[in-house]
């Protein structure tokens, strides 16, 4: 079986390069062969460790602290939320015994 001719204007992709091989260089490019060895022979860098002694962080906001339910945090909110939990628990207990709470 032979491959039919391509329509006008169509070009086949170049053949795949061998595994592990490098593609050819573009026209006008040459490899620099003046290096003394592989890139893994680079000497270690003897740099000083970073100094973070003058770094500080804080959170500043002009917005009042308001919880997602609209209450400001504090004792009054804690009492209200605790009371709501007690009422919900009592309603659930009544519902568990057959009531319609």
Gaussian input, Z-matrix of N, CA and C with variables (Angstrom, degrees):
# hf/3-21g

backbone

0 1
 N
 C     1     B1
 C     2     B2     1     A1
 N     3     B3     2     A2     1     D1
 C     4     B4     3     A3     2     D2
 C     5     B5     4     A4     3     D3
 N     6     B6     5     A5     4     D4
 C     7     B7     6     A6     5     D5
 C     8     B8     7     A7     6     D6
 N     9     B9     8     A8     7     D7
 C    10    B10     9     A9     8     D8
 C    11    B11    10    A10     9     D9
 N    12    B12    11    A11    10    D10
 C    13    B13    12    A12    11    D11
 C    14    B14    13    A13    12    D12
 N    15    B15    14    A14    13    D13
 C    16    B16    15    A15    14    D14
 C    17    B17    16    A16    15    D15
 N    18    B18    17    A17    16    D16
 C    19    B19    18    A18    17    D17
 C    20    B20    19    A19    18    D18
 N    21    B21    20    A20    19    D19
 C    22    B22    21    A21    20    D20
 C    23    B23    22    A22    21    D21
 N    24    B24    23    A23    22    D22
 C    25    B25    24    A24    23    D23
 C    26    B26    25    A25    24    D24
 N    27    B27    26    A26    25    D25
 C    28    B28    27    A27    26    D26
 C    29    B29    28    A28    27    D27
 N    30    B30    29    A29    28    D28
 C    31    B31    30    A30    29    D29
 C    32    B32    31    A31    30    D30
 N    33    B33    32    A32    31    D31
 C    34    B34    33    A33    32    D32
 C    35    B35    34    A34    33    D33
 N    36    B36    35    A35    34    D34
 C    37    B37    36    A36    35    D35
 C    38    B38    37    A37    36    D36
 N    39    B39    38    A38    37    D37
 C    40    B40    39    A39    38    D38
 C    41    B41    40    A40    39    D39
 N    42    B42    41    A41    40    D40
 C    43    B43    42    A42    41    D41
 C    44    B44    43    A43    42    D42
 N    45    B45    44    A44    43    D43
 C    46    B46    45    A45    44    D44
 C    47    B47    46    A46    45    D45
 N    48    B48    47    A47    46    D46
 C    49    B49    48    A48    47    D47
 C    50    B50    49    A49    48    D48
 N    51    B51    50    A50    49    D49
 C    52    B52    51    A51    50    D50
 C    53    B53    52    A52    51    D51
 N    54    B54    53    A53    52    D52
 C    55    B55    54    A54    53    D53
 C    56    B56    55    A55    54    D54
 N    57    B57    56    A56    55    D55
 C    58    B58    57    A57    56    D56
 C    59    B59    58    A58    57    D57
 N    60    B60    59    A59    58    D58
 C    61    B61    60    A60    59    D59
 C    62    B62    61    A61    60    D60
 N    63    B63    62    A62    61    D61
 C    64    B64    63    A63    62    D62
 C    65    B65    64    A64    63    D63
 N    66    B66    65    A65    64    D64
 C    67    B67    66    A66    65    D65
 C    68    B68    67    A67    66    D66
 N    69    B69    68    A68    67    D67
 C    70    B70    69    A69    68    D68
 C    71    B71    70    A70    69    D69
 N    72    B72    71    A71    70    D70
 C    73    B73    72    A72    71    D71
 C    74    B74    73    A73    72    D72
 N    75    B75    74    A74    73    D73
 C    76    B76    75    A75    74    D74
 C    77    B77    76    A76    75    D75
 N    78    B78    77    A77    76    D76
 C    79    B79    78    A78    77    D77
 C    80    B80    79    A79    78    D78
 N    81    B81    80    A80    79    D79
 C    82    B82    81    A81    80    D80
 C    83    B83    82    A82    81    D81
 N    84    B84    83    A83    82    D82
 C    85    B85    84    A84    83    D83
 C    86    B86    85    A85    84    D84
 N    87    B87    86    A86    85    D85
 C    88    B88    87    A87    86    D86
 C    89    B89    88    A88    87    D87
 N    90    B90    89    A89    88    D88
 C    91    B91    90    A90    89    D89
 C    92    B92    91    A91    90    D90
 N    93    B93    92    A92    91    D91
 C    94    B94    93    A93    92    D92
 C    95    B95    94    A94    93    D93
 N    96    B96    95    A95    94    D94
 C    97    B97    96    A96    95    D95
 C    98    B98    97    A97    96    D96
 N    99    B99    98    A98    97    D97
 C   100   B100    99    A99    98    D98
 C   101   B101   100   A100    99    D99
 N   102   B102   101   A101   100   D100
 C   103   B103   102   A102   101   D101
 C   104   B104   103   A103   102   D102
 N   105   B105   104   A104   103   D103
 C   106   B106   105   A105   104   D104
 C   107   B107   106   A106   105   D105
 N   108   B108   107   A107   106   D106
 C   109   B109   108   A108   107   D107
 C   110   B110   109   A109   108   D108
 N   111   B111   110   A110   109   D109
 C   112   B112   111   A111   110   D110
 C   113   B113   112   A112   111   D111
 N   114   B114   113   A113   112   D112
 C   115   B115   114   A114   113   D113
 C   116   B116   115   A115   114   D114
 N   117   B117   116   A116   115   D115
 C   118   B118   117   A117   116   D116
 C   119   B119   118   A118   117   D117
 N   120   B120   119   A119   118   D118
 C   121   B121   120   A120   119   D119
 C   122   B122   121   A121   120   D120
 N   123   B123   122   A122   121   D121
 C   124   B124   123   A123   122   D122
 C   125   B125   124   A124   123   D123
 N   126   B126   125   A125   124   D124
 C   127   B127   126   A126   125   D125
 C   128   B128   127   A127   126   D126
 N   129   B129   128   A128   127   D127
 C   130   B130   129   A129   128   D128
 C   131   B131   130   A130   129   D129
 N   132   B132   131   A131   130   D130
 C   133   B133   132   A132   131   D131
 C   134   B134   133   A133   132   D132
 N   135   B135   134   A134   133   D133
 C   136   B136   135   A135   134   D134
 C   137   B137   136   A136   135   D135
 N   138   B138   137   A137   136   D136
 C   139   B139   138   A138   137   D137
 C   140   B140   139   A139   138   D138
 N   141   B141   140   A140   139   D139
 C   142   B142   141   A141   140   D140
 C   143   B143   142   A142   141   D141
 N   144   B144   143   A143   142   D142
 C   145   B145   144   A144   143   D143
 C   146   B146   145   A145   144   D144
 N   147   B147   146   A146   145   D145
 C   148   B148   147   A147   146   D146
 C   149   B149   148   A148   147   D147
 N   150   B150   149   A149   148   D148
 C   151   B151   150   A150   149   D149
 C   152   B152   151   A151   150   D150
 N   153   B153   152   A152   151   D151
 C   154   B154   153   A153   152   D152
 C   155   B155   154   A154   153   D153
 N   156   B156   155   A155   154   D154
 C   157   B157   156   A156   155   D155
 C   158   B158   157   A157   156   D156
 N   159   B159   158   A158   157   D157
 C   160   B160   159   A159   158   D158
 C   161   B161   160   A160   159   D159
 N   162   B162   161   A161   160   D160
 C   163   B163   162   A162   161   D161
 C   164   B164   163   A163   162   D162
 N   165   B165   164   A164   163   D163
 C   166   B166   165   A165   164   D164
 C   167   B167   166   A166   165   D165
 N   168   B168   167   A167   166   D166
 C   169   B169   168   A168   167   D167
 C   170   B170   169   A169   168   D168
 N   171   B171   170   A170   169   D169
 C   172   B172   171   A171   170   D170
 C   173   B173   172   A172   171   D171
 N   174   B174   173   A173   172   D172
 C   175   B175   174   A174   173   D173
 C   176   B176   175   A175   174   D174
 N   177   B177   176   A176   175   D175
 C   178   B178   177   A177   176   D176
 C   179   B179   178   A178   177   D177
 N   180   B180   179   A179   178   D178
 C   181   B181   180   A180   179   D179
 C   182   B182   181   A181   180   D180
 N   183   B183   182   A182   181   D181
 C   184   B184   183   A183   182   D182
 C   185   B185   184   A184   183   D183
 N   186   B186   185   A185   184   D184
 C   187   B187   186   A186   185   D185
 C   188   B188   187   A187   186   D186
 N   189   B189   188   A188   187   D187
 C   190   B190   189   A189   188   D188
 C   191   B191   190   A190   189   D189
 N   192   B192   191   A191   190   D190
 C   193   B193   192   A192   191   D191
 C   194   B194   193   A193   192   D192
 N   195   B195   194   A194   193   D193
 C   196   B196   195   A195   194   D194
 C   197   B197   196   A196   195   D195
 N   198   B198   197   A197   196   D196
 C   199   B199   198   A198   197   D197
 C   200   B200   199   A199   198   D198
 N   201   B201   200   A200   199   D199
 C   202   B202   201   A201   200   D200
 C   203   B203   202   A202   201   D201
 N   204   B204   203   A203   202   D202
 C   205   B205   204   A204   203   D203
 C   206   B206   205   A205   204   D204
 N   207   B207   206   A206   205   D205
 C   208   B208   207   A207   206   D206
 C   209   B209   208   A208   207   D207
 N   210   B210   209   A209   208   D208
 C   211   B211   210   A210   209   D209
 C   212   B212   211   A211   210   D210
 N   213   B213   212   A212   211   D211
 C   214   B214   213   A213   212   D212
 C   215   B215   214   A214   213   D213
 N   216   B216   215   A215   214   D214
 C   217   B217   216   A216   215   D215
 C   218   B218   217   A217   216   D216
 N   219   B219   218   A218   217   D217
 C   220   B220   219   A219   218   D218
 C   221   B221   220   A220   219   D219
 N   222   B222   221   A221   220   D220
 C   223   B223   222   A222   221   D221
 C   224   B224   223   A223   222   D222
 N   225   B225   224   A224   223   D223
 C   226   B226   225   A225   224   D224
 C   227   B227   226   A226   225   D225
 N   228   B228   227   A227   226   D226
 C   229   B229   228   A228   227   D227
 C   230   B230   229   A229   228   D228
 N   231   B231   230   A230   229   D229
 C   232   B232   231   A231   230   D230
 C   233   B233   232   A232   231   D231
 N   234   B234   233   A233   232   D232
 C   235   B235   234   A234   233   D233
 C   236   B236   235   A235   234   D234
 N   237   B237   236   A236   235   D235
 C   238   B238   237   A237   236   D236
 C   239   B239   238   A238   237   D237
 N   240   B240   239   A239   238   D238
 C   241   B241   240   A240   239   D239
 C   242   B242   241   A241   240   D240
 N   243   B243   242   A242   241   D241
 C   244   B244   243   A243   242   D242
 C   245   B245   244   A244   243   D243
 N   246   B246   245   A245   244   D244
 C   247   B247   246   A246   245   D245
 C   248   B248   247   A247   246   D246
 N   249   B249   248   A248   247   D247
 C   250   B250   249   A249   248   D248
 C   251   B251   250   A250   249   D249
 N   252   B252   251   A251   250   D250
 C   253   B253   252   A252   251   D251
 C   254   B254   253   A253   252   D252
 N   255   B255   254   A254   253   D253
 C   256   B256   255   A255   254   D254
 C   257   B257   256   A256   255   D255
 N   258   B258   257   A257   256   D256
 C   259   B259   258   A258   257   D257
 C   260   B260   259   A259   258   D258
 N   261   B261   260   A260   259   D259
 C   262   B262   261   A261   260   D260
 C   263   B263   262   A262   261   D261
 N   264   B264   263   A263   262   D262
 C   265   B265   264   A264   263   D263
 C   266   B266   265   A265   264   D264
 N   267   B267   266   A266   265   D265
 C   268   B268   267   A267   266   D266
 C   269   B269   268   A268   267   D267
 N   270   B270   269   A269   268   D268
 C   271   B271   270   A270   269   D269
 C   272   B272   271   A271   270   D270
 N   273   B273   272   A272   271   D271
 C   274   B274   273   A273   272   D272
 C   275   B275   274   A274   273   D273
 N   276   B276   275   A275   274   D274
 C   277   B277   276   A276   275   D275
 C   278   B278   277   A277   276   D276
 N   279   B279   278   A278   277   D277
 C   280   B280   279   A279   278   D278
 C   281   B281   280   A280   279   D279
 N   282   B282   281   A281   280   D280
 C   283   B283   282   A282   281   D281
 C   284   B284   283   A283   282   D282
 N   285   B285   284   A284   283   D283
 C   286   B286   285   A285   284   D284
 C   287   B287   286   A286   285   D285
 N   288   B288   287   A287   286   D286
 C   289   B289   288   A288   287   D287
 C   290   B290   289   A289   288   D288
 N   291   B291   290   A290   289   D289
 C   292   B292   291   A291   290   D290
 C   293   B293   292   A292   291   D291
 N   294   B294   293   A293   292   D292
 C   295   B295   294   A294   293   D293
 C   296   B296   295   A295   294   D294
 N   297   B297   296   A296   295   D295
 C   298   B298   297   A297   296   D296
 C   299   B299   298   A298   297   D297
 N   300   B300   299   A299   298   D298
 C   301   B301   300   A300   299   D299
 C   302   B302   301   A301   300   D300

   B1=1.4361
   B2=1.5246
   B3=1.2751
   B4=1.4616
   B5=1.5225
   B6=1.2985
   B7=1.4580
   B8=1.5203
   B9=1.3225
   B10=1.4623
   B11=1.5268
   B12=1.3182
   B13=1.4646
   B14=1.5334
   B15=1.3209
   B16=1.4623
   B17=1.5173
   B18=1.3153
   B19=1.4634
   B20=1.5253
   B21=1.3121
   B22=1.4701
   B23=1.5358
   B24=1.3143
   B25=1.4611
   B26=1.5073
   B27=1.3275
   B28=1.4600
   B29=1.5211
   B30=1.3512
   B31=1.4634
   B32=1.5257
   B33=1.3099
   B34=1.4596
   B35=1.5199
   B36=1.3415
   B37=1.4590
   B38=1.5133
   B39=1.3560
   B40=1.4657
   B41=1.5219
   B42=1.3131
   B43=1.4695
   B44=1.5263
   B45=1.3288
   B46=1.4665
   B47=1.5136
   B48=1.3135
   B49=1.4711
   B50=1.5242
   B51=1.3009
   B52=1.4681
   B53=1.5325
   B54=1.3310
   B55=1.4656
   B56=1.5171
   B57=1.3318
   B58=1.4517
   B59=1.5138
   B60=1.3066
   B61=1.4530
   B62=1.5165
   B63=1.2952
   B64=1.4474
   B65=1.5108
   B66=1.3225
   B67=1.4538
   B68=1.5276
   B69=1.3150
   B70=1.4619
   B71=1.5240
   B72=1.3243
   B73=1.4563
   B74=1.5205
   B75=1.3429
   B76=1.4627
   B77=1.5317
   B78=1.3054
   B79=1.4705
   B80=1.5279
   B81=1.3165
   B82=1.4573
   B83=1.5092
   B84=1.3274
   B85=1.4597
   B86=1.5201
   B87=1.3422
   B88=1.4673
   B89=1.5330
   B90=1.3083
   B91=1.4602
   B92=1.5169
   B93=1.3410
   B94=1.4610
   B95=1.5195
   B96=1.3052
   B97=1.4595
   B98=1.5153
   B99=1.3530
   B100=1.4663
   B101=1.5250
   B102=1.3351
   B103=1.4598
   B104=1.5248
   B105=1.3302
   B106=1.4604
   B107=1.5209
   B108=1.3086
   B109=1.4543
   B110=1.5087
   B111=1.3119
   B112=1.4654
   B113=1.5300
   B114=1.2922
   B115=1.4610
   B116=1.5231
   B117=1.2979
   B118=1.4706
   B119=1.5201
   B120=1.3202
   B121=1.4710
   B122=1.5242
   B123=1.3335
   B124=1.4569
   B125=1.5247
   B126=1.3290
   B127=1.4706
   B128=1.5279
   B129=1.3211
   B130=1.4580
   B131=1.5211
   B132=1.3177
   B133=1.4537
   B134=1.5195
   B135=1.3096
   B136=1.4637
   B137=1.5188
   B138=1.3154
   B139=1.4600
   B140=1.5222
   B141=1.3442
   B142=1.4567
   B143=1.5222
   B144=1.3241
   B145=1.4714
   B146=1.5344
   B147=1.3119
   B148=1.4654
   B149=1.5214
   B150=1.3348
   B151=1.4625
   B152=1.5245
   B153=1.3376
   B154=1.4517
   B155=1.5262
   B156=1.3309
   B157=1.4591
   B158=1.5234
   B159=1.3317
   B160=1.4641
   B161=1.5335
   B162=1.3318
   B163=1.4550
   B164=1.5228
   B165=1.3374
   B166=1.4588
   B167=1.5210
   B168=1.2949
   B169=1.4565
   B170=1.5151
   B171=1.3205
   B172=1.4575
   B173=1.5178
   B174=1.3266
   B175=1.4566
   B176=1.5155
   B177=1.3072
   B178=1.4519
   B179=1.5213
   B180=1.3201
   B181=1.4518
   B182=1.5121
   B183=1.3260
   B184=1.4558
   B185=1.5217
   B186=1.3151
   B187=1.4565
   B188=1.5230
   B189=1.3450
   B190=1.4586
   B191=1.5156
   B192=1.3195
   B193=1.4566
   B194=1.5166
   B195=1.3245
   B196=1.4561
   B197=1.5170
   B198=1.3162
   B199=1.4525
   B200=1.5231
   B201=1.3142
   B202=1.4450
   B203=1.5156
   B204=1.3174
   B205=1.4622
   B206=1.5281
   B207=1.3391
   B208=1.4543
   B209=1.5169
   B210=1.3198
   B211=1.4586
   B212=1.5184
   B213=1.3199
   B214=1.4615
   B215=1.5239
   B216=1.3340
   B217=1.4691
   B218=1.5274
   B219=1.3120
   B220=1.4557
   B221=1.5213
   B222=1.3441
   B223=1.4636
   B224=1.5281
   B225=1.3340
   B226=1.4578
   B227=1.5326
   B228=1.3236
   B229=1.4685
   B230=1.5240
   B231=1.3310
   B232=1.4637
   B233=1.5327
   B234=1.3360
   B235=1.4598
   B236=1.5287
   B237=1.3337
   B238=1.4666
   B239=1.5336
   B240=1.2869
   B241=1.4716
   B242=1.5281
   B243=1.3218
   B244=1.4654
   B245=1.5183
   B246=1.3542
   B247=1.4597
   B248=1.5239
   B249=1.3226
   B250=1.4663
   B251=1.5236
   B252=1.3237
   B253=1.4633
   B254=1.5238
   B255=1.3501
   B256=1.4635
   B257=1.5193
   B258=1.3397
   B259=1.4682
   B260=1.5331
   B261=1.3025
   B262=1.4714
   B263=1.5193
   B264=1.3265
   B265=1.4582
   B266=1.5170
   B267=1.3375
   B268=1.4697
   B269=1.5211
   B270=1.3354
   B271=1.4562
   B272=1.5112
   B273=1.3176
   B274=1.4657
   B275=1.5185
   B276=1.3469
   B277=1.4640
   B278=1.5271
   B279=1.3172
   B280=1.4736
   B281=1.5266
   B282=1.3435
   B283=1.4630
   B284=1.5128
   B285=1.3251
   B286=1.4612
   B287=1.5335
   B288=1.3431
   B289=1.4512
   B290=1.5277
   B291=1.3086
   B292=1.4570
   B293=1.5009
   B294=1.3141
   B295=1.4497
   B296=1.5182
   B297=1.3006
   B298=1.4487
   B299=1.5172
   B300=1.3281
   B301=1.4557
   B302=1.5066
   A1=108.50
   A2=117.74
   A3=121.92
   A4=109.69
   A5=115.64
   A6=121.36
   A7=108.77
   A8=118.39
   A9=119.58
   A10=110.09
   A11=118.22
   A12=119.95
   A13=110.27
   A14=115.44
   A15=121.48
   A16=110.38
   A17=118.11
   A18=120.16
   A19=110.19
   A20=118.38
   A21=120.52
   A22=110.96
   A23=116.67
   A24=122.55
   A25=115.12
   A26=118.93
   A27=121.44
   A28=109.87
   A29=115.96
   A30=121.58
   A31=107.32
   A32=117.10
   A33=121.17
   A34=110.08
   A35=115.84
   A36=119.97
   A37=108.79
   A38=116.99
   A39=118.74
   A40=110.02
   A41=118.20
   A42=119.91
   A43=110.64
   A44=115.51
   A45=120.99
   A46=110.28
   A47=115.40
   A48=119.54
   A49=109.10
   A50=118.24
   A51=120.77
   A52=110.91
   A53=116.33
   A54=121.76
   A55=109.69
   A56=116.20
   A57=120.85
   A58=112.84
   A59=118.95
   A60=120.84
   A61=111.21
   A62=116.61
   A63=122.01
   A64=109.83
   A65=117.35
   A66=118.90
   A67=109.54
   A68=118.09
   A69=119.37
   A70=110.37
   A71=116.45
   A72=121.62
   A73=109.82
   A74=117.08
   A75=119.19
   A76=110.04
   A77=117.14
   A78=119.41
   A79=110.87
   A80=116.29
   A81=122.29
   A82=114.68
   A83=118.53
   A84=121.04
   A85=109.72
   A86=115.49
   A87=120.86
   A88=107.35
   A89=116.05
   A90=120.95
   A91=109.56
   A92=115.29
   A93=120.90
   A94=106.99
   A95=116.94
   A96=120.58
   A97=111.78
   A98=118.09
   A99=119.96
   A100=112.48
   A101=119.04
   A102=119.72
   A103=109.74
   A104=115.16
   A105=119.96
   A106=113.47
   A107=119.20
   A108=120.16
   A109=110.45
   A110=115.64
   A111=118.22
   A112=111.13
   A113=115.98
   A114=121.10
   A115=111.79
   A116=118.59
   A117=121.26
   A118=112.11
   A119=118.60
   A120=121.88
   A121=112.35
   A122=118.58
   A123=121.69
   A124=108.21
   A125=118.24
   A126=119.80
   A127=111.15
   A128=116.37
   A129=122.55
   A130=110.09
   A131=117.63
   A132=122.70
   A133=108.07
   A134=115.93
   A135=121.03
   A136=109.01
   A137=117.81
   A138=122.80
   A139=109.81
   A140=115.47
   A141=120.38
   A142=109.49
   A143=117.48
   A144=118.94
   A145=109.48
   A146=118.00
   A147=120.01
   A148=111.48
   A149=115.97
   A150=121.91
   A151=108.79
   A152=116.83
   A153=121.84
   A154=111.36
   A155=118.58
   A156=121.19
   A157=112.66
   A158=118.76
   A159=120.19
   A160=112.82
   A161=117.40
   A162=120.79
   A163=109.11
   A164=115.84
   A165=120.80
   A166=107.96
   A167=116.54
   A168=119.89
   A169=110.40
   A170=115.41
   A171=120.88
   A172=108.10
   A173=114.83
   A174=121.20
   A175=107.05
   A176=115.82
   A177=120.36
   A178=108.03
   A179=116.16
   A180=120.21
   A181=109.16
   A182=116.16
   A183=120.04
   A184=111.19
   A185=116.82
   A186=121.20
   A187=110.00
   A188=115.57
   A189=119.86
   A190=109.58
   A191=115.00
   A192=118.67
   A193=108.66
   A194=115.83
   A195=121.91
   A196=106.94
   A197=116.19
   A198=120.50
   A199=109.55
   A200=117.06
   A201=122.34
   A202=113.85
   A203=117.85
   A204=120.62
   A205=112.21
   A206=117.91
   A207=121.47
   A208=114.53
   A209=118.82
   A210=122.46
   A211=110.15
   A212=116.05
   A213=120.28
   A214=107.70
   A215=117.17
   A216=118.29
   A217=111.22
   A218=115.30
   A219=120.27
   A220=111.20
   A221=114.36
   A222=120.84
   A223=111.86
   A224=117.90
   A225=121.00
   A226=111.07
   A227=116.72
   A228=119.88
   A229=110.60
   A230=116.93
   A231=120.53
   A232=111.33
   A233=117.25
   A234=120.88
   A235=110.27
   A236=116.34
   A237=120.02
   A238=110.90
   A239=117.55
   A240=120.26
   A241=110.69
   A242=117.31
   A243=120.12
   A244=111.41
   A245=117.12
   A246=120.58
   A247=111.32
   A248=116.43
   A249=118.85
   A250=110.81
   A251=117.12
   A252=120.37
   A253=111.52
   A254=117.07
   A255=120.37
   A256=109.82
   A257=117.42
   A258=120.70
   A259=111.14
   A260=117.05
   A261=119.42
   A262=111.04
   A263=117.04
   A264=120.29
   A265=111.40
   A266=117.48
   A267=120.92
   A268=110.10
   A269=117.03
   A270=120.23
   A271=111.64
   A272=117.43
   A273=120.44
   A274=111.55
   A275=116.28
   A276=120.31
   A277=110.72
   A278=116.63
   A279=119.82
   A280=109.42
   A281=116.79
   A282=120.69
   A283=111.69
   A284=117.45
   A285=120.09
   A286=111.12
   A287=116.98
   A288=121.07
   A289=113.04
   A290=116.67
   A291=118.76
   A292=114.72
   A293=117.95
   A294=119.31
   A295=110.60
   A296=116.36
   A297=121.03
   A298=108.64
   A299=117.03
   A300=121.38
   A301=111.71
   D1=131.28
   D2=-178.95
   D3=-108.34
   D4=156.08
   D5=178.77
   D6=-80.75
   D7=130.63
   D8=179.22
   D9=-69.25
   D10=157.80
   D11=-179.86
   D12=-65.90
   D13=150.76
   D14=-179.90
   D15=-76.06
   D16=149.43
   D17=175.02
   D18=-64.18
   D19=159.11
   D20=-179.51
   D21=-59.90
   D22=134.74
   D23=178.82
   D24=91.81
   D25=-9.77
   D26=179.31
   D27=-93.90
   D28=141.15
   D29=-179.36
   D30=-131.37
   D31=136.90
   D32=176.18
   D33=-74.59
   D34=148.00
   D35=174.39
   D36=-64.72
   D37=151.13
   D38=176.96
   D39=-63.62
   D40=156.68
   D41=179.89
   D42=-61.62
   D43=149.07
   D44=-179.22
   D45=-63.68
   D46=141.09
   D47=179.31
   D48=-76.76
   D49=155.49
   D50=-179.14
   D51=-63.85
   D52=150.70
   D53=-179.56
   D54=-59.92
   D55=133.11
   D56=178.37
   D57=82.31
   D58=-7.02
   D59=-179.55
   D60=-86.78
   D61=158.56
   D62=178.32
   D63=-95.87
   D64=147.02
   D65=177.51
   D66=-69.84
   D67=157.88
   D68=179.50
   D69=-66.93
   D70=152.46
   D71=178.88
   D72=-71.98
   D73=149.01
   D74=175.80
   D75=-64.76
   D76=158.84
   D77=-179.90
   D78=-60.40
   D79=135.39
   D80=179.12
   D81=93.50
   D82=-9.08
   D83=179.44
   D84=-98.06
   D85=142.39
   D86=176.49
   D87=-132.50
   D88=150.01
   D89=176.41
   D90=-80.09
   D91=141.98
   D92=178.29
   D93=-86.25
   D94=111.67
   D95=-178.59
   D96=-98.47
   D97=14.01
   D98=-178.29
   D99=-86.18
   D100=-2.67
   D101=-179.54
   D102=-68.86
   D103=150.77
   D104=-173.18
   D105=-83.65
   D106=-15.35
   D107=-177.90
   D108=-178.76
   D109=-174.52
   D110=179.79
   D111=-67.01
   D112=160.45
   D113=-176.44
   D114=-66.31
   D115=-18.22
   D116=178.75
   D117=-74.30
   D118=-7.73
   D119=179.41
   D120=-90.28
   D121=16.68
   D122=-179.75
   D123=-72.56
   D124=136.50
   D125=179.88
   D126=-68.45
   D127=155.18
   D128=-179.69
   D129=-67.69
   D130=149.55
   D131=178.74
   D132=-90.16
   D133=130.18
   D134=179.77
   D135=-104.85
   D136=66.35
   D137=-178.85
   D138=-92.92
   D139=155.44
   D140=176.73
   D141=-74.24
   D142=149.71
   D143=177.45
   D144=-66.96
   D145=155.32
   D146=-179.54
   D147=-65.32
   D148=146.25
   D149=-178.84
   D150=-109.42
   D151=109.55
   D152=-179.98
   D153=-108.24
   D154=25.41
   D155=-174.72
   D156=-68.86
   D157=-25.09
   D158=-177.93
   D159=-100.47
   D160=15.16
   D161=-178.99
   D162=-92.46
   D163=132.23
   D164=178.60
   D165=-137.88
   D166=155.31
   D167=179.40
   D168=-141.16
   D169=147.46
   D170=175.89
   D171=-156.29
   D172=169.15
   D173=177.89
   D174=-118.54
   D175=122.88
   D176=177.77
   D177=-126.19
   D178=131.08
   D179=-178.94
   D180=-142.49
   D181=141.64
   D182=176.41
   D183=-90.89
   D184=-6.24
   D185=-178.56
   D186=-83.63
   D187=137.06
   D188=175.27
   D189=-64.70
   D190=147.29
   D191=176.97
   D192=-75.82
   D193=114.90
   D194=177.52
   D195=-131.12
   D196=129.98
   D197=-179.45
   D198=-73.92
   D199=170.84
   D200=-178.02
   D201=-62.36
   D202=-23.49
   D203=-179.77
   D204=-89.43
   D205=1.92
   D206=176.87
   D207=95.49
   D208=-8.25
   D209=179.63
   D210=-90.27
   D211=147.32
   D212=171.73
   D213=-81.13
   D214=144.49
   D215=-179.73
   D216=-65.16
   D217=144.90
   D218=178.88
   D219=156.79
   D220=-173.90
   D221=-175.18
   D222=-63.96
   D223=-41.86
   D224=-177.89
   D225=-62.38
   D226=-41.65
   D227=177.88
   D228=-64.85
   D229=-41.76
   D230=179.82
   D231=-60.78
   D232=-41.66
   D233=179.16
   D234=-66.63
   D235=-42.97
   D236=-179.16
   D237=-64.79
   D238=-43.56
   D239=-179.46
   D240=-68.86
   D241=-36.61
   D242=176.38
   D243=-65.16
   D244=-42.52
   D245=177.48
   D246=-62.60
   D247=-40.85
   D248=178.14
   D249=-62.38
   D250=-40.79
   D251=179.15
   D252=-64.30
   D253=-37.26
   D254=178.38
   D255=-65.15
   D256=-44.26
   D257=179.49
   D258=-64.12
   D259=-41.58
   D260=178.47
   D261=-65.22
   D262=-40.17
   D263=178.69
   D264=-64.65
   D265=-41.04
   D266=178.55
   D267=-65.05
   D268=-40.97
   D269=177.89
   D270=-64.73
   D271=-38.96
   D272=178.06
   D273=-66.26
   D274=-36.64
   D275=178.53
   D276=-66.33
   D277=-41.47
   D278=177.27
   D279=-64.68
   D280=-40.96
   D281=179.43
   D282=-65.71
   D283=-30.24
   D284=179.68
   D285=-70.07
   D286=-27.55
   D287=179.18
   D288=-90.86
   D289=6.80
   D290=174.07
   D291=109.58
   D292=-1.14
   D293=177.39
   D294=-78.18
   D295=168.09
   D296=179.97
   D297=-108.32
   D298=73.92
   D299=-176.51
   D300=-95.98

